[in-house]
Amino acid sequence: MTGGFTALDWSIVGGYVLLLALAGLLSTRRQRDADDYFLAGHRVPIWLVAVSVLSTTQSAATFLGAPDYSYRGDYTYLASYAGPLLAAWLISRWLIPRLYALRVTTVYELLRHRFDAKAMRAAAGMYLIGRILASGARLYLAAIAVAMIIFGEVDAGNIFLASLALVVVGLAFTFLGGLESIVWTDLVQVLLYTGAALVVLALLRTAIPASNAEILAALTTSAEGGSKLRLIDWSLDASAPFSVVATLTGITLLFFASMGLDQDTTQRLLACRDAREGSRALYLSVLSAIPVVLLFMAIGSLLYIFYGRPDLMGRSAVAAGEFEGETITIFMHYILTELPAGVRGFVAVGILAAAAVNSGLISMASVLIEDFYRPWITRRQDLPASHFVAAGRLGMVALGFALLGMSVLCYHWQHYSDTPLLTFALAVMSFAYSGLLGVFFTALFTRRGSSASVVAALITGFVTILLMQPYVVDVIGLPAGWKALAFPYQLCLGTAVAFATCCAARGINRELGPS
């Protein structure tokens, strides 16, 4: 492999760390109470909330996975963003107004009003499990890149050390400033990783001697058969993750949960002044994500020309995708072998920006403190508001170590399943989301359910997804067809099971506020 990090590259990475620290320091003020720490006092402007939500939803899975997907496949993932738009409408219509009417800090407090505190804590606990799984998977993807940069080899030990470094950086920029610090550092990160992608796209296009017409023709009729520019998949194939059917069902459910039931995103929407601003920020974040995803997928298309069409490059075929025996994303291979010094460091900064775990840490800490610790401790003693800020900081440290363990587990999990990085990161979310969707749909749209059925629904939803995982299917001898079911359909099935379970009990009829 050619290239390698130079002193210039490392100085750029070091400058990024200092810039992030400065952004966090300038936005940090004394946190008086948990509302200040976890919701920034409801004073974050709409555009900044939208950028923060964009940063939260666009992770290393997009930076590394989207180019890999378009390189090997087509653009159907981009078309699947019809699902997030539909989900945003549903959230703005049915969920956000109720959250503001109830004046909650976490979305799970809605279940306390609808059922009781037991239901709230059960949902919050499932969120913590799911967020550890999802954020751990994203951390793992970023750790692949960091391990390659720092150690020159990808194995379980180096994944652990790279993940540890990312967690420490995330904790450092979250510990003092809370959400207000995070939303401003999110802005820095979005600018950096989109800027890095634009630089790579320009360099790639310059390196390809073919004309635009020749590139489009090659992508339209690829050597593998079919068009690599296909946008819409009309098939009924249950293994296709981004078909129209999958988009209007499972993908919409996935993003309804991701943007509405996942405190990682909902926390930002609740930092606005009112429900209308929260809804506008949500729409803006989804619309902003579409050109960002298109940018990274365009990189994948040019990488296909660069590596897969030597006839257009005027040279013999160039090997791609292997690093010390480890199959990696094509984008990372290009970064380490083709980019010049300085640019390589700038793009690595983009990866680190996309890999930030600070937003996940602050959202998990808010749930841990507001839904578990505060109700428990206030029954025993009166404590000042500053105590809960300190408790949130300690909670983030514990959660950071949980993400570290999950990242190492994902190394073995993804290797066993041999799942593409993008779909692996998305599929992991289904474990917690299936139960949460079933429970919240029961709470919002029916008069049925109880705290006991909430707990049962969360468990059955999780178990349903677990039974469709390749390792579990192989171990207990389930039909092999279960492994071929794409994750959107797995989520539909898990949600249906959880919803039926939650609705099995007679309801507690309580008002949730205006919709």
Buried (B, 14 or more C-beta within 10 A) or exposed (E): EEBEBBEBBEEBBEEBBEBBBEBBEEBBEEBEBBBBBBBBBBEBBBBBBBBBBBBBBBBBBBBBBBBBBBBBBBBBBBBBBBBBBBBBBBBBEBBBBBBBBBEBBBBBBBBBBBBBEBBBBBBBBBBBBBBBBBBBBBBBBBBBBBBBBEBBEBEEEBBBBBBBBBBEBBBBBBBBBBBBBBBBBBBBBBBBBBBBBEBBBEBBBEEBEBEEEBBEEBBEEBEEEEEBBBEBBEEEEBEBBBBBBBBBBBBBBBBBBBBBBBBBBBBBBBBBEEBBBBBBBBBBBBBBBBEBBBBBBBBBBBBBBBBBBEEBBEEEEEEBBEBEEBEBBBBBBBBBBBBEBEBBBBBBBBBBBBBBBBBBBBBBBBBBBBBBBBBEBEEEEEEEEBBBBBBBBBBBEEBBEBBBEBBBBBBEBBEEBEBBBBBBBBBBBBBBBBBBBBBBBBBBEEEBBBBBBBBBBBBBBBBBBBBBBBEBBEEEEBEEEBBBBBBBBBBBBBBBBBBBBBBBBEBBEEEBBEE
